[in-house]
Each structure stands twice: as C-alpha cells, then as structure tokens.
Amino acid sequence: MTIATQISRRSFLRVSALAGGGLLIGSYVRSADAAVAEYTAGFAPPEEFVPNAFIKIFANGNITIIAKNPEVGQGVKQSLPMIICEELDADWSHVTVEQGLVDRSKYGVQFTGGSLSTPMNWDDLRHVGAAGRALLVAAAAKTWNVPASECTTRNSRVTHAKTGRTLGYGALAATAATLTPPDLKTIPVKDPKDYHLLGQRIHGVDNKAIFTGKPLYGIDVVVPGMLYAVFEKCPVFGGKVMSANIDKIKKMPGVTHVFVVEQIGNALDGLMSGVAIVADSWWYAKTARQSLQVSWDLGTTAAQSTEWFATRAAELSKLPAQRTIRKDGDVDAAFSGAAKVVEASYFYPFIHHATLEPQNCTASVKNGKAEIWAPSQTPQSGLTLVSKAIGIAESDITIHVTRIGGGFGRRLKNDYMVEAAWIAKVAGVPVKLLWTREDDMRHGHYRQAGFFNLKGGVDANGKLVAWRNHAILDNLNAGEFPARYVPNYLAEASAIPHGIPTGALRAPGSNGMAFVIQSFIDELANAAGKDPIDFRIDLLSQVGPATQADRFDAERARGVLELVREKSGWGKRKLPKGTGMGVAFHFSHQGYFAEVVQATVSAKGALKVNKVWVAGDCGSVLTNLSGAEQQMQGAAIDGISHALGQEMTFENGRAMQSNFDTYPLIRMVQAPPVEFTFRTTAHPPTGLGEPALPPVIPALCNAIFQATGKRIRSLPIGNQLA
C-alpha cells in the first residue's frame, strides 16, 4: 500500500509526446488504501492519488493500453483495458494490451483477489479513457477550427459531421500532446446504452499465445545462465532443520549448491527453514533431493491432527462461546415460544487451492539489485517481503508479473517468491525454483475448516423467529445473512489455536459459510412446511434496522431468487424418483447470486448433477460477456468440486494428501451444464468470479435432500450417499 501526495482532480491527467509524434496519456488513480477503503467500507475516502500511465497512441494509429493487475485466468488483463478502450472510443482491433511491471509509482495498487479488480478500478479507468477521448476531440477541433461540441468519435477516429472531415487518433496524437489536460469534472463518461465494446463477447488477448504454447506463465520463464532449484521443507508446518547430509548431496551429478536455509520472520508467512538444492537441471535437483536426509525439530504443530480438531470442537461446543459476534433480541425467549425448533451441527474441512501450475519463481540477485519473475496475485506484497528477506531496497528490485496458471487465493501468499530470491542470493546465480505437486499440496495455505452448531425456531405461521450459531475454528462476521432478518439472532465464535497455515480461497469465508447457512435455512423451511424459495423470500421481508456492517440489499437478493425460480422452472418440473432440485442464494464480494441444482441419486447411492441454473446481479455492466460466462461456468463447477471430494486431512501436523490421486477434483464427465442469467441493476459493476461459487454447494446438498430425504451436514459429500 502506498501513501500518495494530495492533488486536485484538475491535475488528474498528464499528457506528453511519444517519439515519432505519438501521445502518452498518464493519469492519477486512488491510492491502495483509499480505493480499498471506499469499496469495502462504503464511504468516500480522502482524495489521494498516485501517478500512473495507461495509454500510448502512436502516429500510425496503433494503441497500447497497460493492464496493471495480475492475470489469473479471470480476465482482468482483458476487461480493465476494455473499460479504457470503451471510453476512449478506440478500435479494439488496433489495441495491444501490455502487462505492466510492478510499480507503485505508476500504477498504484496492483493485486488480484476478492473480485476487486473491476469495482476498484471502474470509475478511475472510465475517466482515464473519457479524458483521453476529450483530448483527441480537442485536437481535432483545433486542427479544423471548429467547436469541439460538433465532433464525434468512433473506432479511433474523430469526425466533424457538418463537413464530413475525419482524422484518426494517430494523426491527432502529436497535437493532443500539446494541449492542457481537461478537468475531469467537466468530462462526462458514456451512458451504458451507448457502449460498443463493453458487454460484448471478446476473446482473450492471450488466447492465441496460450493455444500455441507461447511462454506466458511463471513456469515458462528462462533467463540466461539460469540454474534450477528445489526446496525441502519440514513435513510438519513450522518445523526447522537440525542437520542434513549436505556433503553427500553436493557430490551428486549436476548439483552445484546445497545449503540450509534458516527461518526468517513468521514461519507461516515468511521464509521457512529448509534445505535448498541447486543444479544444472530441475531433474538433477529433484533426483538429488530423493537422497536428502534431514533431521527436523518438528515443533508444536506435530501434536495436531484432523481428529484433534474434531475432538477440540466437540469439547468447545458444550462450553459457553468465547465471544459474541452479534446479538439481537432475546434468543432464549424466542426459542421457548417457537412452534418448532431445529438443531443441527455442520462441518466443512480444510481444502487446498489445487492450482494447475505449481508454485514457482525465477530470481536473479547480483550487485545489490534483484530481478524476479513471479506468478503472484500480490506482487507488491511480495516485493516488500523479498526486500526484507534479502536486504535489498524495494527500489532496487524489479518484479515481472507473469500470467498465472490458477490462483484462487493461493498466490496471495508469496512464500515461493521469498524462497527463490533467497536461494538466488546465496547461490550467486539466477535460479528458477519449481515446487513439485507434492510440495504444493503439503505446503499450502489452506481454506480454514469450520464446525458450526445451529439452532433455529419458527412460529406457528412458519416464520423464522430465532437463530443461534456457535462457530468453532472458523469465524462468522457481524453482518452475515440472516443477521438483521431474524428478530432474535445470536452469532458466537470459539477459536482453536493451531499451526496449520490458512489463507483465502475463492470466495473466502463465503465458500463454506453459504453451505452452512443456506443448508440450515432449507432445514427450517422444511420444518415450517414452506416452499424453500418462498421461505427465503419471506425471510427477506423481515428486515430490521441496519448498521454500518450491514451492506446486504434484500431487494437484490429477492431479484436473483425470483429470476432463478423462473429460469429453472422451479416447482413446475415433473421429476423422476431419486431426482431433486435444491436452491440457495448468497451475497459475497458485493455480488448477489441464486442457484438451483438438479441432481439424481441412484438406488446404489451414485450421484449425478444434472444441471445448474445461475442467476446473478453484478450491477449495471458486464465488461466482457465472454469472460463473464466462463466465470459463471467455472465458479459453479469449482463449487461442485469442493463439495464432492475435496478435503485436506492432517496427522501429526502433516498434510496427508499429496497429489490428485488422494485429492480428487471434479472430472469432465461429472461437470454438469450450467445455464446462467444476469439481472441488470442500477449499481456499480462488481466482480463475479467469486460470488457465483458459494450458492452452488448448498443448492446441491438441498437437491440431494429433495431426492433422498438425507441431509448433508458435512463436506465433502464423498461416500455419504452409499
């Protein structure tokens, strides 16, 4: 995060000439702190801005637009430049997208996560494009000596309708570079009805390169003089090296360096202790590692296991909660007067990100400077960690952002970047560190597991009047639905301190919480004798007073529920025996999604997901419909994969799953068709790759109940139906 100098919006834009008569359009965008504060807290921050350069218009009419954020497959390398291009009124076919280096002074905050890229950059990037368009119109008006109001733009050209004259942006670039930048307050942005690019299906800028195998990813990087490294860490999280047969490993074929790495900083977020092996090829390094023998100080985490977590959670469930998250009304009195009371315990496990591309990083450290090629979602945070670890100033470190072969939150952490930089510094040569799949699985930052003890009460009219949830291990938040929609509501939590590294995973918090909440709401609907969608819509009408933490919009939630009911034919389909339809909705990352799953369970317990219907409200605009469709399908299928078989278990502080044979991901034959519909509302656009995932898990579990009468209260589903 950067602290920027206060400047006025009048000086938002900066223009200068490129060699050969081109135009460079620079701008100022909000600092990381300001942008995040505005988005997450719902209020306008101080106007802090940092300089930035986004657009290059060359004399030949070609245009380069910088993509500032890392590309993880979610499409921001495409969608953010499209926002600028739309307002610039440029011809997308003549636009080249260039990935920006990590540079706070030019681009402000650069990270990918939380579905924040679109909402945090939407207004700023529109104004960058609109101001650029205004400059080019002003240049044309000056050239023709006509009022700017008589000029229009389209496809990288300015036209004066009265005389029929027209000039391309390239021909106007040199003149535009001499003009005074406009005041953004006077520059209108387009009405969405006038969009020509946004909302269309536009293929990815890297599609051809990916299809033809061009080196785009971190794992593809090769630099001159590069050697290859592997890094052996303790199988127990946080363990440290006591001794190792380093002398023997040094003598093995192709090995150039072997050394012990001492822990620096937090063992779960800094540089962990281990043994590094550097060799002429990765195969030599990997082969030598197989002969490595290390004596470890295992530490306290060695006493922790999956069974230990379950035992501690059971003990805590019988005790008063350690803290209260939220309390409304009188829960005990409401339960006493309820017509029906339902109690249930739910569990979801630790799970792994399972990125297709294992963690990797290439680093060169010499002469007091470092150069790094990293597939990181948070390269600026990685820059800070590397600087502290190797003792080189951030200004002397260059980080190249590579395309990322899957992140899902795992690459918010930069442990692999710090490891590569440290090994390269000690070895004194450029080094490519590549984790094996087993390294990746056994040394993840996993989605936190959670145990939940719920109690709900409905009155004689079938209305939900009381709710209690005691969360153990994982946490609730004060505004989590159905907070504010149940008059008597109590959310509590108890912690289990442990040493398993955890972190964000696609739709963090919500990916498990939706399963718990929406499954239990289904139980309560059944107890009340109500249709599951009607019960939810009725619940949404019971809203109480709002607090600053309550950003949930009932009208938008009702909208997607009604839309998915219509599109799925809810209640109108004649389903065969063993087939059921389940529904769920969830609000996360500012997106509202409702989903219906149709599933069949055979007499022998075989589960088939027949179809998924998704209804989403992500605001007023979808930047790229092609990307949006892919995100919807991917989110639904990814969520089903979470539910079916993904689970990390631990024994003696060690991860038991090490590859896809013991950590099954969904197969193509299991992937259902996904039909999706978007509801357009008058709200700023949000991300959608994360909020579309959470509802599919409880919708599937609720469909299983409708098909079999069996409640799924523990994930993964696995063999529970057999």
C-alpha positions in Angstrom: 0.0 0.0 0.0 1.3 3.5 -0.9 0.7 6.9 0.7 0.3 9.4 -2.1 0.6 13.1 -2.3 -2.7 15.0 -2.3 -3.5 16.5 -5.7 -6.6 18.0 -7.3 -8.8 16.2 -9.8 -7.9 19.0 -12.3 -4.4 17.6 -12.4 -5.7 14.1 -12.7 -4.5 13.8 -16.3 -0.9 14.2 -17.6 0.0 14.1 -21.3 3.3 14.1 -23.1 4.6 13.3 -26.6 6.0 9.9 -27.6 8.8 9.7 -30.1 7.6 9.9 -33.6 4.6 12.1 -32.9 2.6 9.9 -30.6 0.7 10.6 -27.4 1.3 9.3 -23.8 -1.7 9.7 -21.5 -0.9 9.4 -17.9 -3.3 9.8 -15.0 -3.7 9.7 -11.3 -5.6 6.9 -9.6 -6.6 6.5 -6.0 -4.0 5.0 -3.6 -4.5 1.4 -2.5 -5.6 2.5 0.9 -8.2 4.9 -0.4 -9.6 2.6 -3.1 -9.9 -0.3 -0.7 -11.5 1.9 2.0 -14.1 3.3 -0.4 -15.0 -0.1 -1.8 -15.1 -2.1 1.4 -16.4 0.5 3.8 -19.0 2.1 1.5 -17.8 5.7 2.0 -15.7 8.1 0.1 -12.1 8.3 1.3 -9.8 11.3 1.1 -8.8 12.1 -2.4 -5.4 10.6 -2.5 -3.9 9.8 -5.9 -0.8 8.2 -7.3 0.6 8.8 -10.8 0.0 6.2 -13.5 0.5 5.8 -17.2 -2.1 3.8 -19.1 -2.4 4.8 -22.8 0.1 5.1 -25.7 -1.3 6.3 -29.0 1.2 6.0 -31.8 1.4 8.1 -35.0 0.4 5.0 -37.1 -2.9 4.7 -35.2 -1.8 1.7 -33.1 -2.7 2.0 -29.4 -1.2 0.3 -26.3 -3.1 0.1 -23.1 -1.4 -1.1 -19.9 -3.0 -3.9 -17.9 -1.9 -3.2 -14.3 -3.2 -6.1 -12.4 -2.0 -9.7 -12.5 -3.9 -12.1 -14.7 -5.0 -15.3 -13.0 -7.4 -16.5 -15.7 -10.3 -14.3 -14.5 -9.8 -11.9 -17.5 -8.6 -8.7 -15.9 -5.8 -8.4 -18.5 -8.7 -8.1 -20.9 -11.5 -6.4 -19.0 -9.6 -3.4 -17.4 -8.1 -2.3 -20.7 -11.6 -2.7 -22.3 -13.0 -0.2 -19.9 -10.4 2.4 -21.0 -10.9 1.5 -24.7 -14.7 1.9 -24.5 -14.5 5.4 -23.1 -11.6 6.3 -25.4 -13.8 5.1 -28.3 -10.9 3.3 -29.7 -10.9 0.4 -32.2 -10.2 -2.7 -30.1 -8.7 -4.5 -33.1 -5.8 -1.9 -33.1 -5.2 -2.1 -29.4 -2.3 -4.0 -27.9 -2.5 -4.9 -24.2 0.7 -4.8 -22.3 1.2 -6.2 -18.8 2.6 -3.6 -16.5 5.6 -4.1 -14.3 5.2 -3.9 -10.6 5.5 -0.2 -9.9 3.6 1.6 -7.1 4.7 5.0 -8.5 3.0 4.3 -11.9 0.1 2.0 -11.2 -0.9 2.4 -7.6 -2.3 -0.8 -6.1 -1.6 -3.9 -8.2 -3.2 -7.1 -6.9 -5.8 -9.7 -8.0 -8.2 -11.0 -5.3 -11.5 -10.6 -3.7 -13.2 -9.9 -7.0 -12.0 -6.3 -6.5 -10.3 -5.5 -9.8 -13.4 -4.2 -11.6 -15.2 -2.3 -8.8 -11.9 -0.7 -7.5 -10.9 0.5 -11.0 -14.2 1.1 -12.7 -14.6 4.8 -12.2 -10.9 5.7 -12.5 -10.4 3.8 -15.7 -13.5 5.1 -17.3 -12.4 8.7 -16.6 -8.9 7.9 -18.0 -10.5 6.8 -21.3 -13.0 9.6 -21.4 -10.4 12.3 -20.7 -8.2 10.8 -23.5 -11.1 11.0 -25.9 -11.8 14.6 -24.9 -8.1 15.5 -25.6 -8.3 13.9 -29.1 -11.6 15.7 -29.9 -10.0 19.0 -28.7 -7.0 18.3 -31.0 -9.3 17.7 -34.0 -11.4 20.8 -33.2 -8.2 22.9 -33.1 -7.0 21.4 -36.4 -10.3 22.2 -38.1 -11.0 25.4 -36.2 -14.5 24.1 -35.3 -16.3 23.8 -31.9 -15.4 20.5 -30.1 -19.1 20.0 -29.5 -19.6 19.4 -33.2 -17.1 16.5 -33.3 -17.9 12.8 -32.6 -15.7 9.8 -32.1 -15.9 6.1 -33.1 -13.3 3.4 -33.8 -10.2 5.6 -33.2 -11.4 8.4 -35.4 -12.8 11.9 -34.8 -15.4 13.1 -37.3 -16.9 16.6 -38.0 -20.3 15.8 -39.3 -21.1 19.1 -40.9 -18.1 19.0 -43.2 -17.5 15.2 -43.3 -13.9 15.6 -42.3 -12.4 12.8 -40.3 -9.0 12.2 -38.7 -7.6 9.1 -37.0 -6.3 9.2 -33.5 -2.7 8.6 -34.7 -2.9 11.8 -36.9 -4.2 13.7 -33.9 -1.8 12.4 -31.3 1.0 14.9 -31.7 -1.4 17.9 -31.4 -3.2 16.3 -28.4 0.2 16.0 -26.6 0.5 19.8 -26.7 -2.9 20.6 -25.1 -3.7 21.3 -21.5 -5.3 18.3 -19.8 -9.0 18.7 -19.2 -10.7 18.9 -15.8 -12.3 15.5 -15.2 -15.3 17.2 -13.6 -16.2 18.5 -17.0 -15.7 15.3 -18.9 -18.8 13.0 -19.0 -18.5 9.3 -19.3 -20.7 7.3 -21.6 -24.2 6.1 -20.8 -24.1 2.3 -20.9 -26.7 2.3 -23.7 -24.0 3.8 -25.9 -21.4 1.1 -25.3 -20.0 -0.6 -28.3 -17.3 -2.8 -26.7 -18.3 -3.4 -23.1 -20.9 -6.2 -22.7 -19.8 -7.9 -25.9 -18.1 -11.3 -26.2 -14.5 -10.5 -26.8 -11.9 -13.3 -26.9 -8.9 -13.1 -24.6 -5.9 -11.1 -25.5 -3.6 -14.1 -24.7 -5.8 -16.8 -26.2 -3.7 -17.4 -29.3 -0.4 -17.4 -27.3 -1.9 -19.9 -24.9 -3.2 -22.1 -27.7 0.1 -22.1 -29.5 2.2 -22.7 -26.3 3.9 -19.4 -26.0 5.8 -18.8 -22.8 3.5 -16.7 -20.7 3.4 -18.3 -17.3 5.9 -18.2 -14.5 6.7 -21.9 -15.1 7.8 -21.0 -18.6 10.4 -18.4 -17.7 14.0 -19.0 -18.8 16.8 -16.4 -18.3 20.5 -16.6 -19.3 22.7 -18.6 -17.0 19.8 -19.9 -15.0 20.1 -22.9 -12.7 17.3 -24.9 -11.2 16.3 -25.2 -7.5 14.2 -27.4 -5.2 13.5 -26.6 -1.6 12.9 -29.3 1.0 10.8 -28.1 4.0 9.7 -29.9 7.1 6.7 -32.1 6.6 5.3 -30.6 9.8 4.3 -27.0 9.4 6.8 -24.7 11.1 9.5 -27.4 11.7 13.2 -26.5 11.5 16.3 -28.2 10.2 18.6 -29.7 12.8 21.0 -31.5 10.5 21.2 -32.8 6.9 23.5 -34.9 4.7 24.6 -31.9 2.7 28.1 -33.1 1.9 26.7 -36.3 0.2 24.2 -34.3 -1.9 26.9 -31.9 -3.1 28.7 -34.8 -4.8 25.7 -35.9 -6.8 25.5 -35.4 -10.6 24.6 -31.9 -11.8 24.4 -30.4 -8.3 26.0 -27.0 -7.9 24.9 -25.8 -4.5 23.3 -27.3 -1.3 22.7 -25.3 1.8 20.4 -25.0 4.9 18.0 -22.1 4.9 17.2 -20.6 8.3 13.7 -19.3 9.1 13.2 -15.6 8.7 10.1 -14.0 10.2 6.8 -15.8 10.7 7.2 -19.4 9.7 3.8 -19.4 8.1 4.2 -16.2 6.1 8.0 -15.6 5.7 10.9 -17.8 4.8 10.6 -21.2 6.3 13.6 -23.4 7.4 14.7 -26.0 4.9 17.4 -27.3 2.6 17.9 -25.8 -0.9 19.4 -27.8 -3.7 20.6 -26.0 -6.9 21.5 -28.0 -10.0 22.1 -27.7 -13.8 18.6 -29.0 -14.5 15.5 -29.5 -12.5 15.7 -33.2 -12.9 19.2 -33.3 -11.4 17.9 -31.2 -8.5 14.8 -33.4 -8.0 16.9 -36.6 -8.2 19.4 -35.3 -5.6 16.5 -34.4 -3.3 15.4 -38.0 -3.2 18.7 -38.9 -1.4 18.4 -36.0 1.0 18.2 -37.0 4.7 17.1 -34.3 7.2 16.7 -34.4 10.9 13.9 -32.0 11.9 12.8 -30.1 15.0 9.1 -30.8 14.5 7.7 -28.1 16.8 4.4 -28.0 18.5 2.2 -28.5 15.4 3.2 -32.1 15.4 0.6 -32.7 18.1 -2.2 -31.5 15.8 -4.4 -33.7 13.6 -7.8 -33.8 11.9 -9.0 -36.0 14.8 -7.6 -33.5 17.3 -9.5 -30.6 15.7 -12.8 -32.6 15.8 -12.2 -33.5 19.5 -11.5 -29.9 20.5 -14.5 -28.7 18.5 -16.8 -31.2 20.3 -15.5 -30.0 23.7 -15.9 -26.3 22.9 -19.5 -26.9 21.6 -20.5 -27.9 25.1 -19.0 -24.8 26.6 -20.1 -21.2 26.5 -18.8 -19.4 23.4 -15.6 -17.5 23.8 -17.0 -14.4 22.2 -20.2 -12.9 20.9 -20.2 -11.7 17.3 -23.7 -10.2 17.2 -26.8 -10.3 19.4 -30.3 -9.1 18.5 -33.4 -9.6 20.6 -33.9 -12.4 23.2 -33.0 -15.7 21.6 -33.8 -17.9 24.6 -37.2 -16.4 25.0 -37.9 -16.8 21.3 -37.0 -20.4 21.3 -39.3 -21.0 24.3 -42.2 -19.6 22.3 -41.4 -21.2 19.0 -43.8 -23.7 17.4 -40.9 -25.8 16.1 -37.2 -25.8 16.9 -34.5 -27.4 14.7 -30.9 -28.1 15.9 -28.1 -29.3 13.6 -24.3 -29.4 13.5 -22.4 -28.7 10.3 -18.8 -29.1 9.2 -16.6 -28.2 6.3 -13.0 -29.2 6.0 -9.7 -27.6 5.2 -9.3 -27.6 1.4 -6.5 -26.9 -1.0 -6.4 -24.4 -3.9 -5.1 -27.1 -6.3 -3.8 -24.6 -8.8 -2.9 -26.3 -12.1 0.5 -24.5 -12.2 2.5 -25.4 -9.1 4.2 -22.6 -7.2 7.3 -21.3 -8.9 9.5 -18.2 -9.2 12.7 -17.2 -11.1 15.1 -14.8 -9.4 18.4 -13.1 -10.1 20.2 -11.3 -7.3 23.5 -9.6 -8.0 25.4 -6.3 -7.5 22.9 -5.1 -4.9 19.9 -5.5 -7.2 17.3 -8.2 -7.8 15.1 -9.2 -10.8 12.2 -11.5 -10.2 9.7 -13.3 -12.5 6.7 -14.4 -10.4 3.1 -15.6 -10.9 1.9 -13.7 -7.9 -1.6 -12.3 -7.2 0.0 -9.7 -4.8 3.4 -8.8 -6.4 3.7 -5.6 -4.4 3.4 -7.5 -1.1 5.9 -10.0 -2.5 8.3 -7.1 -3.3 8.1 -6.0 0.4 8.7 -9.5 1.7 11.7 -10.1 -0.6 13.2 -6.7 0.3 13.1 -7.6 4.0 14.4 -11.1 3.5 17.4 -10.4 1.2 18.2 -6.9 2.5 17.8 -5.0 -0.8 15.8 -1.8 -1.1 12.5 -2.2 -2.9 13.6 0.4 -5.4 16.4 -1.9 -6.5 14.1 -4.9 -7.1 12.3 -5.4 -10.4 9.3 -7.8 -10.5 7.9 -9.0 -13.8 4.3 -10.1 -13.5 3.8 -13.4 -15.4 0.5 -14.9 -16.3 -0.7 -17.2 -13.5 -1.9 -20.8 -14.0 -4.5 -20.6 -11.4 -4.6 -18.7 -8.1 -7.9 -19.0 -6.3 -6.2 -17.1 -3.4 -3.2 -19.3 -3.0 -0.9 -16.8 -4.7 -2.0 -14.0 -2.4 0.9 -15.5 -0.4 4.4 -15.1 -1.7 6.4 -17.7 0.2 7.7 -19.2 -3.1 8.9 -15.7 -4.2 10.9 -15.2 -1.0 12.4 -18.7 -1.3 13.6 -18.1 -4.9 15.1 -14.7 -4.1 17.0 -16.1 -1.0 18.3 -19.1 -2.9 19.4 -17.0 -5.8 21.2 -14.6 -3.5 23.1 -17.4 -1.7 23.9 -19.3 -4.9 25.0 -16.1 -6.7 23.4 -17.1 -9.9 19.9 -16.8 -11.5 17.7 -19.5 -10.1 14.4 -21.0 -11.1 12.6 -22.5 -8.1 9.9 -25.0 -9.0 7.7 -26.8 -6.5 6.5 -30.3 -7.2 2.8 -31.1 -6.9 3.6 -32.8 -3.6 5.3 -29.6 -2.3 2.3 -27.6 -3.4 -0.3 -29.9 -1.7 1.7 -30.4 1.5 2.7 -26.7 2.0 -0.4 -24.8 1.1 -2.2 -22.0 2.8 -5.5 -23.9 3.1 -9.1 -22.8 3.4 -9.9 -22.9 7.1 -12.1 -25.7 8.3 -15.2 -24.9 10.4 -17.6 -26.5 12.9 -21.0 -24.9 13.4 -23.7 -25.6 16.0 -27.0 -24.2 14.9 -30.4 -23.8 16.4 -33.4 -22.2 14.7 -37.1 -21.6 15.7 -40.2 -21.0 13.5 -43.5 -19.8 14.8 -47.0 -21.2 14.1 -47.1 -19.2 10.8 -43.9 -20.7 9.6 -41.8 -17.5 10.1 -38.2 -17.7 11.3 -38.2 -16.1 14.8 -34.9 -17.3 16.4 -31.4 -18.2 15.2 -28.3 -19.2 17.1 -25.0 -20.2 15.5 -21.9 -21.1 17.5 -19.0 -21.2 15.1 -15.8 -23.1 16.1 -12.4 -22.7 14.4 -13.7 -20.6 11.5 -15.4 -17.2 12.1 -18.7 -15.5 11.4 -19.0 -11.8 10.6 -21.5 -9.5 12.2 -23.4 -8.7 9.0 -23.6 -12.3 7.7 -27.1 -13.2 6.5 -29.6 -13.9 8.1 -28.4 -11.2 10.6 -30.9 -8.4 10.7 -33.6 -10.7 9.1 -34.3 -12.7 12.2 -35.6 -10.6 15.2 -33.9 -12.8 17.7 -30.4 -13.6 16.5 -27.2 -14.7 18.2 -23.8 -15.4 16.5 -21.0 -16.6 18.6 -17.5 -18.0 18.0 -14.8 -20.0 19.7 -11.2 -20.4 18.4 -8.9 -23.4 18.3 -5.3 -22.0 18.0 -3.3 -24.2 15.7 -0.2 -24.2 13.4 -1.8 -25.2 10.1 -1.2 -22.4 7.6 -4.5 -21.0 6.2 -5.5 -18.3 3.8 -8.1 -17.0 1.4 -9.6 -19.4 -1.1 -12.0 -18.4 -3.9 -14.9 -16.6 -2.2 -13.1 -16.7 1.1 -15.4 -17.2 4.1 -18.5 -17.4 1.9 -17.4 -20.7 0.1 -18.1 -22.6 3.4 -20.5 -20.3 5.2 -23.1 -20.4 2.4 -23.1 -24.2 2.7 -23.9 -23.9 6.4 -26.4 -21.1 6.4 -28.3 -22.0 3.2 -28.5 -25.7 4.1 -29.9 -24.9 7.6 -32.3 -22.4 6.1 -33.6 -25.3 4.0 -34.0 -27.4 7.1 -36.1 -24.6 8.7 -38.2 -24.2 5.5 -38.9 -27.9 5.7 -39.8 -27.7 9.3 -42.2 -24.8 8.6 -43.8 -26.7 5.7 -42.8 -24.0 3.3 -41.5 -24.0 -0.3 -37.7 -23.3 0.0 -37.8 -20.3 -2.3 -41.0 -18.8 -0.7 -39.4 -19.3 2.7 -36.3 -17.4 1.7 -38.3 -14.5 0.1 -40.5 -14.3 3.1 -37.4 -14.2 5.3 -36.0 -11.3 3.2 -39.1 -9.2 4.1 -38.4 -9.4 7.8 -35.6 -6.8 7.7 -34.6 -5.0 10.9 -32.6 -1.8 11.5 -29.3 -1.5 9.6 -25.8 -0.9 11.0 -22.7 0.1 9.1 -21.7 -3.6 8.9 -25.0 -4.4 7.1 -24.5 -3.9 3.4 -26.8 -6.7 2.3 -29.6 -5.5 -0.1 -32.8 -7.6 0.3 -34.3 -6.4 -3.0 -31.3 -7.5 -5.0 -31.3 -10.9 -3.2 -35.1 -11.3 -3.9 -34.4 -10.4 -7.6 -32.0 -13.2 -8.2 -34.1 -15.7 -6.3 -37.2 -14.8 -8.4 -35.1 -14.9 -11.6 -33.6 -18.3 -10.9 -37.1 -19.7 -10.0 -38.3 -18.6 -13.4 -35.3 -19.8 -15.4 -35.1 -23.2 -13.7 -38.9 -23.9 -13.9 -38.9 -24.4 -10.1 -42.0 -26.3 -8.9 -43.1 -26.9 -12.5 -40.9 -29.8 -13.4 -42.1 -33.4 -13.0 -39.0 -35.1 -11.6 -38.4 -38.9 -11.6 -37.9 -40.8 -8.4 -34.4 -40.2 -6.9 -34.2 -36.7 -8.5 -34.5 -33.4 -6.7 -34.0 -29.7 -7.1 -32.3 -27.6 -4.5 -31.9 -23.8 -4.2 -29.6 -21.4 -2.4 -28.5 -17.8 -2.6 -25.6 -15.8 -1.2 -24.2 -12.3 -1.1 -20.4 -12.1 -1.2 -17.9 -9.7 -2.7 -20.8 -7.3 -3.5 -22.4 -9.8 -5.9 -25.8 -11.4 -5.4 -26.3 -14.9 -6.7 -29.0 -17.5 -6.5 -28.6 -21.0 -7.9 -30.7 -24.1 -8.5 -29.2 -27.5 -8.8 -31.0 -30.6 -10.2 -29.4 -33.9 -9.1 -30.1 -37.6 -9.2 -29.1 -40.2 -6.6 -29.3 -43.8 -7.8 -30.6 -46.6 -5.6 -26.9 -47.6 -5.1 -26.0 -44.0 -4.0 -24.4 -42.8 -7.2 -24.7 -39.0 -7.5 -25.2 -37.2 -10.8 -25.5 -33.4 -11.0 -27.9 -33.0 -14.0 -27.9 -29.2 -14.4 -27.2 -25.9 -12.6 -29.1 -22.7 -13.1 -27.3 -19.5 -12.0 -28.9 -16.0 -11.6 -26.6 -13.1 -10.8 -26.7 -9.4 -10.0 -23.3 -7.8 -10.5 -24.6 -4.3 -11.1 -25.1 -2.3 -14.3 -22.5 -3.6 -16.7 -20.7 -6.8 -17.6 -17.4 -5.7 -19.1 -16.8 -8.8 -21.2 -19.7 -11.2 -21.7 -17.4 -14.0 -22.8 -15.3 -13.7 -19.7 -18.4 -13.5 -17.5 -19.9 -16.7 -19.0 -16.6 -18.5 -18.4 -16.5 -17.3 -14.8 -20.1 -18.4 -14.2 -19.5 -21.9 -15.5 -16.1 -22.2 -13.8 -17.5 -21.0 -10.4 -20.4 -23.4 -10.4 -18.2 -26.4 -11.4 -15.5 -25.4 -9.0 -18.0 -25.2 -6.2 -19.4 -28.7 -7.0 -15.8 -30.0 -7.0 -15.4 -28.5 -3.5 -18.5 -30.4 -2.3 -17.9 -33.8 -3.9 -14.4 -34.8 -2.7 -12.0 -32.1 -1.7 -10.6 -32.4 1.8 -7.2 -31.9 3.4 -6.6 -34.1 6.4 -3.7 -34.0 8.9 -1.9 -36.4 11.1 0.9 -35.4 13.5 1.0 -32.0 11.9 1.4 -33.4 8.4 -0.8 -33.0 5.3 -2.0 -36.4 4.3 -3.0 -35.6 0.7 -0.1 -35.1 -1.7 -1.5 -35.3 -5.3 -4.7 -35.6 -7.3 -4.9 -39.3 -6.6 -5.8 -38.6 -3.0 -7.3 -35.2 -3.6 -9.9 -35.7 -6.3 -11.0 -32.8 -8.4 -14.2 -32.9 -10.5 -13.8 -34.8 -13.8 -15.2 -33.7 -17.2 -17.8 -36.5 -17.1 -19.1 -35.1 -13.8 -19.4 -31.5 -14.9 -23.0 -30.5 -15.5 -24.3 -28.0 -18.0 -24.6 -24.5 -16.4 -27.2 -22.1 -17.6 -26.8 -18.5 -16.4 -28.7 -15.3 -16.5 -27.7 -11.8 -15.3 -30.0 -9.3 -13.7 -29.0 -5.7 -14.6 -29.4 -3.2 -11.7 -28.5 0.4 -11.2 -25.4 -0.3 -9.2 -21.7 0.0 -10.0 -20.3 -3.2 -11.5 -18.7 -5.8 -9.3 -16.6 -8.9 -9.7 -18.3 -12.2 -10.3 -15.7 -15.0 -10.3 -16.0 -15.4 -6.6 -19.7 -14.6 -5.6 -21.0 -17.1 -8.1 -19.4 -20.1 -6.3 -20.9 -20.2 -2.8 -24.6 -20.9 -3.5 -24.0 -24.0 -5.7 -22.7 -26.1 -2.8 -25.8 -25.8 -0.5 -28.1 -25.9 -3.6 -26.5 -29.3 -4.4 -26.9 -30.5 -0.9 -30.5 -29.3 -0.8 -31.2 -31.1 -4.1 -29.8 -34.3 -2.5 -32.3 -33.9 0.4 -35.2 -33.4 -2.0 -34.1 -36.6 -3.9 -33.4 -38.8 -0.9 -34.6 -37.2 2.3 -31.0 -37.3 3.6 -29.4 -34.1 4.9 -25.8 -33.4 4.0 -24.3 -31.6 7.0 -20.7 -32.5 6.5 -18.4 -31.9 3.5 -17.2 -33.4 1.3 -20.2 -35.5 0.2 -17.9 -38.4 -0.7 -19.5 -41.7 0.2 -22.3 -40.4 2.4 -24.9 -41.5 -0.1 -23.8 -45.1 -0.5 
